[in-house]
Amino acid sequence: MNNLTDIKQLSRSDILALFKKADEIKGMSNSERHTLLQHRSVFTVFFENSTRTSASFQLAAQRLGTHVVSLNMAKSSTQKGESMRDTLLTLAAMQPDGLIIRHHDDGFCNLASIWLKKHNIAIINAGDGCNQHPTQGLLDLYTLYQHKDTGPLNIAIIGDIKHSRVASSLIDGLEIMSNNDIRLFGPTELMPNPRNAVRIAESMQDALDDADVVVMLRIQKERLPHNLNIDFDNWHEHYGLNENTLRYCKPDAIVMHPGPMNRGVEIIDAVADGPQSVILEQVTNGVIIRQAVLSYCLA
């Protein structure tokens, strides 16, 4: 079994191999696909709310022939005082092949892999705090490279980047793929610590100028400290993508968003539903990439 708790575990060749596997799975018939992980079993263990990731993993596993048990952790024994460690050890004792875990604490999936080291169980990170969301990073890269070359691209990421595990995994993935022009823009308080591969833009135009790809992010209000002096009511005026700001990008630029979208805040309808948007393609690719990841971790 293989764990996937952090996209930085993967090399460029690993990522390309996962993309190749995704393409292979996409080309299979339903009956062929359904035999790939037949007789395997996984638990989805989500301590945080989810729509896309939860449903996407469930569908991905079921389409590979995997038996899926989806646990409602809001009604689990953790509500009776059981520790997270004991909960996971209890699930491991049932001998599933994998645990797909989402948790609000940074690094929780790495901790889970340590707790369950003696068990032959794959740990797949479905999002941990502000830290990592490796399958989202992979599906974003997969979508991006379906439209653009795998060489260096101008990538703009706009919004609350500091608290976004999506942005963290995508930036890590872009670095692994040797992309060397990543521009970030948003309020200063919502920018991450400096790193070699990224540049903090001075304005929306500076971020979007000649961009091949623009990734819009929602405000992670559930993770923000309460004392931030940010004008959220006028967010779109300063950090929103609309038909005017989109013109700063290249004419063939693609628009991405991991969802859920706050229309009229970080993005307007005309752009979200427009010809340059690949947002729904990201959702479709999420199921395919997660099938490839499950094959990598469970086969």
Residue pairs with C-beta under 8 A, 6 or more apart in sequence:
1 97
1 98
1 120
1 121
1 122
1 297
1 298
2 122
2 296
2 297
3 9
3 109
3 113
3 122
3 123
3 124
3 297
4 10
4 122
4 123
4 124
4 125
4 134
4 135
4 293
4 296
4 297
5 109
5 110
5 113
5 123
5 124
5 125
5 128
5 132
5 134
6 110
6 125
6 132
6 134
6 172
7 132
7 134
7 137
7 138
7 169
7 172
7 173
7 176
8 172
8 176
9 134
10 18
10 134
10 176
11 176
12 176
12 177
12 178
15 138
15 141
15 173
15 176
15 177
18 138
18 289
18 292
18 293
18 296
19 141
19 142
19 145
19 292
21 292
21 295
21 296
22 142
22 285
22 288
22 289
22 291
22 292
25 33
25 36
25 64
25 288
25 291
25 292
25 295
26 288
30 63
33 63
33 64
33 65
33 291
34 63
34 64
34 65
35 65
36 64
36 65
36 291
36 295
36 299
37 61
37 64
37 65
37 66
37 294
37 295
37 298
37 299
38 64
38 65
38 66
39 65
40 64
40 65
40 66
40 67
40 97
40 98
40 298
41 66
41 67
41 68
41 69
41 96
41 97
41 98
42 61
42 66
42 67
42 68
42 69
42 96
42 97
42 98
42 99
42 100
42 294
42 298
43 68
43 69
43 70
43 71
43 91
43 94
43 96
43 98
43 99
43 100
44 54
44 57
44 58
44 68
44 69
44 70
44 71
44 100
44 126
45 71
45 73
45 88
45 91
45 99
45 100
45 101
45 102
46 54
46 70
46 71
46 73
46 101
46 102
46 126
47 73
47 78
47 101
47 102
47 103
47 104
48 102
48 103
48 104
48 127
50 102
50 126
50 127
51 259
51 260
52 259
52 260
52 283
52 286
53 102
53 126
53 127
53 133
53 135
53 136
53 286
54 70
54 102
54 126
56 283
56 286
56 287
56 290
57 100
57 124
57 126
57 135
57 290
58 68
58 70
59 287
60 287
60 288
60 290
60 291
60 293
60 294
61 68
61 290
61 294
62 68
63 287
63 291
64 291
64 294
64 295
66 97
66 294
66 298
69 96
71 91
76 82
76 87
77 87
77 90
78 84
78 87
82 90
84 103
84 108
85 115
88 99
88 112
88 115
88 116
89 115
89 116
91 99
92 99
92 116
92 119
92 121
96 121
97 121
97 122
97 298
98 121
98 122
98 123
98 124
98 294
98 297
98 298
99 112
99 116
99 121
99 122
99 123
99 124
100 124
100 126
101 108
101 109
101 112
101 123
101 124
101 125
101 126
101 128
102 125
102 126
102 127
102 128
103 109
103 127
103 128
103 129
104 128
104 129
105 128
105 129
106 128
106 129
106 130
106 131
107 128
107 129
107 131
108 128
108 129
109 123
109 124
109 125
109 128
109 132
112 123
113 123
116 123
122 297
122 298
124 135
124 293
124 294
124 297
125 132
125 133
125 134
125 135
126 133
126 135
127 133
127 136
127 165
128 165
129 165
129 223
130 162
130 163
130 164
130 165
130 168
130 220
130 223
131 165
131 168
132 165
132 168
132 169
132 172
133 165
133 166
133 168
133 169
134 169
135 286
135 289
135 290
135 293
136 165
136 166
136 169
136 170
136 258
136 286
137 166
137 169
137 170
137 172
137 173
138 169
138 173
138 289
138 293
139 282
139 285
139 286
139 288
139 289
139 290
140 166
140 169
140 170
140 173
140 215
140 256
140 258
140 282
141 170
141 173
141 174
141 177
142 285
142 288
142 289
143 256
143 278
143 281
143 282
143 285
144 153
144 213
144 254
144 256
146 281
146 285
147 254
147 278
148 212
148 213
148 254
150 177
152 178
152 179
152 180
152 181
153 179
153 181
153 212
153 213
154 181
154 183
154 210
154 211
154 212
154 213
154 250
155 174
155 179
155 181
155 182
155 183
155 211
155 212
155 213
155 214
155 215
156 183
156 184
156 185
156 201
156 207
156 208
156 211
156 213
156 214
156 215
156 249
157 167
157 170
157 171
157 182
157 183
157 184
157 185
157 214
157 215
157 217
158 184
158 185
158 186
158 204
158 207
158 208
158 214
158 215
158 216
158 217
158 239
158 241
158 266
159 186
159 190
159 216
159 217
159 218
159 219
159 239
159 266
160 186
160 187
160 190
160 217
160 218
160 219
160 220
160 224
161 167
161 184
161 186
161 190
161 191
161 192
161 217
162 189
162 190
162 191
162 192
163 190
163 220
163 223
163 224
164 217
164 220
166 217
166 258
167 184
167 192
167 215
167 217
168 192
170 215
171 182
171 195
171 197
171 198
174 182
174 197
175 197
179 197
180 197
181 199
182 197
182 198
182 199
183 198
183 199
183 200
183 201
183 206
183 207
183 211
184 191
184 192
184 198
184 199
184 200
184 201
184 207
185 200
185 201
185 203
185 204
185 206
185 207
185 239
186 217
186 239
187 230
187 239
189 228
189 229
189 230
190 219
190 230
191 200
192 198
194 200
201 207
204 238
204 239
204 245
204 248
205 245
205 248
208 214
208 245
208 246
208 248
208 249
209 248
209 249
210 248
210 249
210 250
211 248
211 249
211 250
211 253
212 249
212 250
212 252
212 253
212 254
213 253
213 254
213 256
214 241
214 246
214 249
214 253
214 254
214 255
214 256
215 256
215 257
215 258
216 241
216 255
216 256
216 257
216 261
216 266
216 267
217 257
217 258
217 266
218 257
218 260
218 261
218 262
218 265
218 266
219 232
219 235
219 262
219 265
219 266
231 238
235 265
235 266
236 242
236 264
236 265
236 266
236 268
239 266
240 265
240 266
240 267
240 268
241 255
241 266
241 267
241 268
241 271
242 267
242 268
242 270
242 271
243 268
243 270
243 271
246 253
246 255
246 271
246 276
252 276
253 276
254 276
254 277
254 278
255 267
255 271
255 272
255 274
255 276
255 277
255 278
255 279
256 278
256 279
256 282
257 266
257 267
257 272
257 279
257 282
258 282
259 279
259 282
259 283
261 267
261 272
261 279
263 269
263 272
271 277
272 279
